[in-house]
Amino acid sequence: MAKDKTLYTCSECGGTSPRWLGKCPSCGAWNTLVETVAESAGKNRLSAPKPAGLAQAQAVMPLAAIEATEVARTASGIEELDRVLGGGVVEGGVVLIGGDPGIGKSTLLLQAMDALHRVGLPTLYVTGEESGAQVALRSRRLGLEGSQVNVLAEIQLEKILATVEATQPAVCVIDSIQTIYSDQLTSAPGSVAQVRECAAHLTRMAKATGIAVILVGHVTKEGALAGPRVLEHMVDTVLYFEGDTHSQFRLVRAIKNRFGAVNEIGVFAMTERGLRGVSNPSAIFLSQHSEPVPGSCVLVTLEGTRPMLVEIQALVDGGGPSPRRLSVGLERDRLAMLLAVLHRHAGVACADQDVFVNAVGGVRISEPAADLAVMLAITSSLRGKALPKGFIAFGEVGLAGEVRPAPRGQERLREAAKLGFTVAVVPKANAPKKPIEGLEIHAVERVEEAMDVVRGLA
């Protein structure tokens, strides 16, 4: 098979060069030339046959006239993974999953492939980082005795596509996309050109044949997926593995999903037999204190469609001329803003104090509904007085000191009541019309009102 010619295209202006140069000859930008496959003169994209499958071309027609049906899903057998995917594996869907080394990506996918094969779906596990013997050893450690998952140890794209065409699996795992290379390019595996080209070929294959493809991606030291950002745009679903490798708990978060909800999370515990789903994740994000302690406040947060209770811990200690502001699991800039609001509108000054805030269990909270709980935890630590037993809070705090409502407040309150919490401070707009049994609810409109409520409860 003759190798196609390659060109180097500028990512800034689109100019081309027959060889790599440090400076683009068209716009003068440095280090912007990326290797791409050149179109052959004899090829005509307009006359080329279109692959029959999920991505076939359609005539122009109004939305109301297009027949739309729900996509069919196949449960993977791992409930927490199905939750993140939106209900299961979609035919022809492309999933990209990334995470730190050793966090459990390959372990989870091997378990999922075995579960899918046991329900009758043919599967193919392509490994580019390990040999087939290493994958077999892992399956023995996971207790997957007699597993019939097909394994291919290969890194050349053309051979992988040929094997997929010959075996016709329903689900194919590529572990990992950074190890795959195409003969059409001369750059090394893992380069921007190789990752983009290989992912594009695998995506086209998935859409044309209906085979679900799961790509494993490396991450950079900052935690983002390595390779071009376009990789995340090409796929249907992007999942991130989160959590500390020294802890037994792992979180899988969906940050993009064309077939389901985003920011949905699945919670897993790493055991000797692999990853096991955690049905009640609130239990792992709450510290077990025999008595309430200062600086602790329980927050009801919303991850996708699931309300979860997370303990927010704060420690306020005497600082020096340059007090520190440190947050783990919460946005650092937002912490500085909340301290300013706390000082201006509630009269609680921490300007000369070190302030440390932590979300228990390694969970990352990005929603602003955590504001009120963070402020109450800081105030509790500063004054050395614990919040009442069975106390929860949530609500967004604005710069003017107002407490704004959080989405789906009723579900948050019901989840707290179900787990035995008895006192809640919430935004006035989230106050339920009917009382919730066993839960005393205090609705507030401003930060100072929330502080007064807590003083009255102490």
VEXTIBA-929296 format. One line per 8 residues: number of its first residue (from 0); for each residue x, y, z of C-alpha. Coordinates in Angstrom, 3 decimals. Layout:
BEGIN
NUM	X,Y,Z  ...
END
This chain:
BEGIN
0	0.000,0.000,0.000  1.546,3.294,-1.112  1.996,5.863,1.595  0.042,9.091,1.116  1.973,12.334,0.880  2.037,14.557,3.923  1.941,18.318,4.317  2.607,20.584,7.265
8	-0.310,22.917,7.945  -0.177,26.032,10.095  -2.659,25.900,12.973  -2.886,29.709,12.958  -3.461,30.687,9.323  -3.952,27.358,7.516  -0.922,27.837,5.278  0.933,24.727,4.105
16	4.556,23.720,3.662  6.023,20.541,2.118  8.407,20.146,5.069  8.497,21.152,8.705  9.754,24.632,9.494  10.081,26.397,12.806  8.394,29.508,11.388  5.294,29.502,9.197
24	6.181,30.988,5.785  2.672,32.457,5.422  1.974,34.259,8.708  5.314,34.121,10.490  4.021,32.298,13.598  6.490,30.034,15.372  6.022,26.295,16.074  2.552,26.128,14.484
32	3.185,23.679,11.607  1.464,20.324,12.214  1.773,17.258,9.998  -1.377,16.307,8.054  -2.216,13.890,5.246  -2.319,15.614,1.857  -5.302,15.023,-0.401  -4.390,13.093,-3.526
40	-5.075,14.931,-6.778  -7.022,11.967,-8.125  -9.400,11.870,-5.188  -12.682,13.694,-5.377  -14.491,13.872,-2.083  -17.755,14.871,-3.727  -17.839,11.748,-5.905  -16.522,9.333,-3.277
48	-19.109,6.805,-2.048  -20.566,7.631,1.333  -20.454,4.897,3.996  -23.849,3.497,4.812  -24.512,3.663,8.509  -25.401,6.030,11.268  -23.835,9.066,9.584  -25.367,8.777,6.125
56	-26.334,11.993,4.343  -29.944,13.165,4.352  -31.932,15.585,2.248  -32.679,19.035,3.669  -35.909,18.915,5.648  -37.488,20.776,8.587  -36.929,19.501,12.119  -40.607,18.672,12.595
64	-40.493,16.282,9.633  -37.460,14.318,10.856  -38.335,11.065,12.597  -36.470,11.020,15.917  -36.326,7.993,18.190  -34.526,7.371,21.453  -31.103,5.824,21.001  -30.850,2.168,21.979
72	-28.572,1.452,24.918  -26.938,-1.687,26.212  -26.286,-1.883,29.943  -22.639,-2.604,30.724  -23.472,-4.539,33.872  -21.743,-1.896,36.036  -24.509,0.331,37.381  -22.324,3.346,38.254
80	-20.702,3.337,34.787  -24.117,3.120,33.127  -25.262,6.118,35.180  -22.377,8.245,33.877  -22.912,7.102,30.279  -26.594,8.040,30.498  -27.987,4.518,30.728  -25.510,2.306,28.904
88	-23.387,1.903,25.795  -24.825,3.497,22.632  -24.461,1.810,19.245  -21.922,3.741,17.181  -21.031,6.024,20.092  -17.448,7.102,20.759  -16.397,7.524,24.386  -13.133,9.103,25.558
96	-12.052,8.335,29.116  -9.031,9.945,30.771  -7.386,9.961,34.177  -4.116,9.812,36.078  -1.836,6.786,35.621  -2.835,3.857,37.826  -6.230,5.267,38.808  -8.164,2.341,37.301
104	-9.127,3.142,33.682  -7.970,-0.180,32.226  -9.346,-2.103,35.206  -12.832,-0.615,34.840  -12.946,-1.120,31.059  -11.775,-4.736,31.324  -14.539,-5.403,33.846  -17.078,-3.683,31.574
112	-15.945,-5.649,28.500  -16.286,-8.932,30.389  -19.770,-7.988,31.612  -20.865,-7.014,28.080  -19.518,-10.264,26.644  -21.421,-12.264,29.253  -24.715,-10.728,28.067  -23.980,-11.805,24.501
120	-22.157,-8.850,22.908  -18.889,-9.570,21.042  -16.098,-7.357,22.380  -12.545,-6.449,21.363  -9.916,-5.040,23.719  -7.018,-3.427,21.826  -4.016,-2.829,24.067  -1.099,-0.731,22.924
128	0.610,-0.331,26.283  0.616,-3.934,27.520  1.013,-7.383,26.075  -1.843,-9.841,25.896  -0.252,-11.809,28.757  -0.313,-8.744,31.011  -3.992,-8.145,30.273  -4.693,-11.824,31.005
136	-2.865,-11.563,34.347  -4.977,-8.543,35.291  -8.165,-10.398,34.418  -7.099,-13.256,36.729  -6.466,-10.785,39.559  -9.917,-9.286,39.011  -11.521,-12.710,39.269  -12.687,-12.763,35.647
144	-12.167,-16.497,35.281  -12.890,-17.926,31.855  -13.288,-14.493,30.259  -13.937,-14.682,26.490  -13.073,-11.040,25.714  -10.964,-10.895,22.538  -7.612,-9.142,23.071  -5.419,-7.596,20.355
152	-1.953,-6.250,21.201  -1.354,-3.807,18.324  -0.505,-0.128,17.819  -0.775,0.264,14.029  -4.086,1.858,13.054  -4.473,0.072,9.715  -4.075,-3.377,11.315  -6.551,-2.465,14.066
160	-9.166,-1.336,11.534  -8.669,-4.530,9.533  -9.114,-6.661,12.666  -12.266,-4.775,13.650  -13.675,-5.305,10.150  -12.870,-9.024,10.296  -14.195,-9.717,13.825  -17.130,-7.227,13.870
168	-17.294,-6.592,17.634  -20.178,-4.648,19.166  -17.832,-2.738,21.487  -14.149,-1.972,20.920  -11.726,-0.502,23.483  -8.544,1.298,22.372  -6.060,1.457,25.252  -4.720,4.012,24.626
176	-5.162,6.469,21.744  -1.711,8.000,22.424  0.022,4.728,21.532  -1.705,4.275,18.155  -0.011,5.445,14.949  -0.915,5.525,11.283  1.452,4.604,8.451  0.215,7.633,6.534
184	2.092,9.976,8.895  5.773,10.060,9.734  5.418,11.654,13.172  5.763,9.615,16.350  2.830,8.028,18.206  1.278,10.459,20.671  1.989,13.528,18.544  -0.821,15.952,17.759
192	-1.088,14.789,14.154  -1.145,11.060,15.023  -3.706,11.408,17.822  -6.019,13.546,15.712  -5.761,11.382,12.586  -6.171,8.054,14.423  -9.131,9.345,16.451  -10.778,10.649,13.263
200	-10.443,7.253,11.526  -11.806,5.372,14.540  -14.729,7.810,14.876  -15.630,7.438,11.186  -15.441,3.663,11.538  -17.773,3.759,14.568  -20.374,5.929,12.827  -20.265,3.899,9.610
208	-20.496,0.439,11.196  -22.413,1.054,14.428  -19.572,-0.310,16.573  -19.223,1.457,19.932  -15.630,2.645,20.457  -14.092,3.528,23.825  -10.814,5.453,23.712  -8.488,5.681,26.696
216	-6.587,8.975,26.837  -3.533,10.101,28.762  -3.637,13.261,30.863  -1.143,16.073,31.315  0.363,17.040,34.679  -2.388,19.666,34.999  -5.007,16.899,34.730  -6.334,17.776,31.239
224	-6.511,15.225,28.444  -3.260,15.113,26.505  -3.243,15.806,22.782  -5.216,18.285,20.699  -8.342,19.830,22.212  -10.211,18.822,19.074  -10.056,15.238,20.371  -12.764,16.054,22.924
232	-14.921,17.691,20.230  -14.728,14.670,17.924  -16.100,12.118,20.381  -19.647,11.782,21.748  -18.818,11.378,25.438  -15.880,12.518,27.565  -15.326,10.925,30.983  -12.722,11.885,33.582
240	-11.419,9.653,36.354  -10.963,11.657,39.549  -9.693,10.821,43.009  -6.498,10.245,44.911  -4.580,7.106,43.961  -3.826,6.662,47.695  -7.551,6.486,48.482  -9.766,3.535,47.678
248	-12.529,5.722,46.233  -12.696,6.848,42.599  -15.075,9.212,40.802  -15.923,9.020,37.108  -17.367,12.313,35.873  -19.019,13.024,32.512  -18.044,16.474,31.228  -19.578,15.949,27.782
256	-22.318,13.552,26.726  -24.370,13.808,23.537  -26.612,10.989,24.775  -27.107,11.921,28.426  -26.627,14.407,31.250  -23.298,16.140,31.802  -21.605,16.445,35.203  -23.106,13.080,36.153
264	-20.759,11.112,38.384  -20.241,7.473,39.244  -18.585,6.511,42.522  -16.385,3.427,42.764  -14.347,1.734,45.475  -11.083,0.025,44.490  -10.949,-3.473,45.965  -8.785,-6.555,45.481
272	-11.300,-7.691,42.860  -11.320,-4.435,40.908  -13.695,-1.478,41.010  -17.050,-1.850,42.699  -19.874,0.694,42.502  -20.855,2.605,45.659  -24.637,2.787,45.939  -24.689,5.405,48.746
280	-21.837,7.838,47.986  -22.927,10.350,50.635  -21.553,8.021,53.300  -17.969,8.322,52.037  -18.040,12.127,51.864  -19.134,12.555,55.486  -16.677,12.243,58.373  -17.890,10.172,61.291
288	-17.742,12.566,64.238  -19.187,11.301,67.528  -20.016,14.917,68.396  -20.167,18.075,66.205  -16.796,19.799,65.806  -16.039,23.450,64.987  -15.322,24.210,61.330  -17.523,21.463,59.865
296	-20.675,22.005,57.803  -22.534,19.487,55.657  -23.516,20.593,52.152  -26.141,19.026,49.896  -24.609,19.274,46.440  -25.997,18.157,43.101  -23.865,16.054,40.770  -25.783,15.586,37.540
304	-29.113,14.110,38.616  -27.865,12.837,41.979  -28.050,14.853,45.240  -25.098,14.064,47.518  -24.122,15.128,51.003  -20.541,16.343,51.326  -18.814,17.615,54.448  -17.071,20.982,54.101
312	-14.277,21.511,56.610  -12.679,24.869,57.379  -9.734,25.797,59.567  -9.060,29.438,60.487  -5.723,29.959,62.207  -3.552,32.904,63.125  -1.647,34.095,60.070  1.255,36.445,59.431
320	1.654,39.540,57.305  0.598,37.527,54.224  -2.278,35.230,55.281  -2.816,32.117,53.174  -6.002,31.135,51.372  -6.037,27.445,50.441  -8.929,25.314,49.212  -9.019,21.647,48.236
328	-11.973,20.526,46.117  -13.330,24.093,45.853  -12.417,27.098,43.714  -9.683,29.185,45.337  -10.793,32.472,43.747  -14.336,31.937,44.982  -13.013,31.403,48.507  -11.376,34.857,48.441
336	-14.655,36.381,47.248  -16.669,34.673,50.002  -14.263,35.954,52.669  -14.785,39.505,51.408  -18.594,39.094,51.483  -18.358,37.579,54.962  -16.430,40.596,56.200  -18.560,43.285,54.570
344	-22.060,41.912,55.177  -21.720,39.676,58.251  -18.973,41.456,60.160  -16.755,38.349,60.296  -13.162,39.469,59.650  -10.503,36.973,58.513  -8.109,39.436,56.883  -5.231,38.544,59.219
352	-6.015,34.820,59.436  -4.927,31.780,57.446  -8.036,30.121,55.968  -8.013,26.492,54.788  -11.107,24.856,53.262  -11.456,21.196,52.273  -14.172,19.017,50.716  -13.997,15.617,52.438
360	-13.429,12.498,50.355  -11.533,14.057,47.448  -14.681,15.240,45.663  -14.480,18.411,43.562  -17.359,20.856,43.948  -17.826,23.418,41.190  -21.400,24.606,41.763  -21.956,27.936,43.577
368	-24.558,26.353,45.878  -21.651,25.476,48.194  -21.138,29.153,49.122  -23.349,29.249,52.215  -21.923,26.034,53.670  -18.358,27.300,53.168  -19.126,30.590,54.935  -20.806,28.849,57.868
376	-17.886,26.429,58.232  -15.387,29.327,58.251  -17.411,31.233,60.854  -17.725,28.100,62.999  -13.955,27.551,62.956  -13.149,31.198,63.664  -15.437,31.340,66.715  -14.605,27.822,67.887
384	-18.289,26.857,68.104  -19.632,23.756,66.387  -22.789,23.849,64.283  -25.778,21.890,65.665  -25.909,18.145,65.206  -27.762,17.093,62.056  -27.229,20.494,60.395  -27.050,21.033,56.608
392	-26.903,24.148,54.413  -26.761,25.133,50.759  -27.224,28.286,48.686  -25.337,30.650,46.408  -24.119,33.913,47.927  -23.849,37.103,45.860  -21.524,40.061,46.315  -24.365,42.099,47.792
400	-24.780,39.517,50.560  -27.978,37.991,49.180  -28.544,34.210,49.344  -29.722,32.952,45.965  -31.641,29.723,45.323  -29.979,26.512,44.213  -31.483,24.321,41.479  -33.682,21.391,42.562
408	-33.735,22.406,46.195  -36.621,20.064,47.078  -34.614,17.000,46.051  -31.657,18.169,48.130  -33.826,18.581,51.217  -35.486,15.187,50.768  -32.084,13.511,50.447  -30.920,15.181,53.676
416	-34.072,14.142,55.530  -33.685,10.573,54.273  -30.191,10.389,55.785  -31.349,11.638,59.192  -30.485,15.355,59.130  -32.807,17.513,61.194  -31.906,21.209,60.675  -31.412,23.048,57.367
424	-30.549,26.627,56.427  -31.561,27.244,52.817  -32.391,30.159,50.477  -35.916,31.491,50.901  -36.773,30.568,47.303  -35.911,26.918,48.059  -38.199,26.669,51.081  -40.759,23.892,50.434
432	-44.460,24.717,50.449  -45.182,21.592,52.501  -43.062,20.729,55.547  -40.659,17.808,55.231  -41.069,15.316,58.043  -38.199,15.359,60.517  -36.472,18.396,58.968  -36.600,21.864,60.531
440	-36.054,24.348,57.689  -34.869,27.935,58.141  -35.257,30.029,54.974  -32.977,33.072,54.694  -32.557,35.887,52.173  -29.224,37.336,53.304  -25.951,36.153,54.822  -26.485,38.031,58.085
448	-29.835,36.266,58.506  -28.109,32.896,58.155  -25.545,33.895,60.798  -28.333,34.978,63.181  -30.134,31.656,62.658  -26.996,29.698,63.501  -26.380,31.772,66.642  -29.925,31.059,67.761
456	-29.481,27.327,67.216  -26.157,27.111,69.101
END
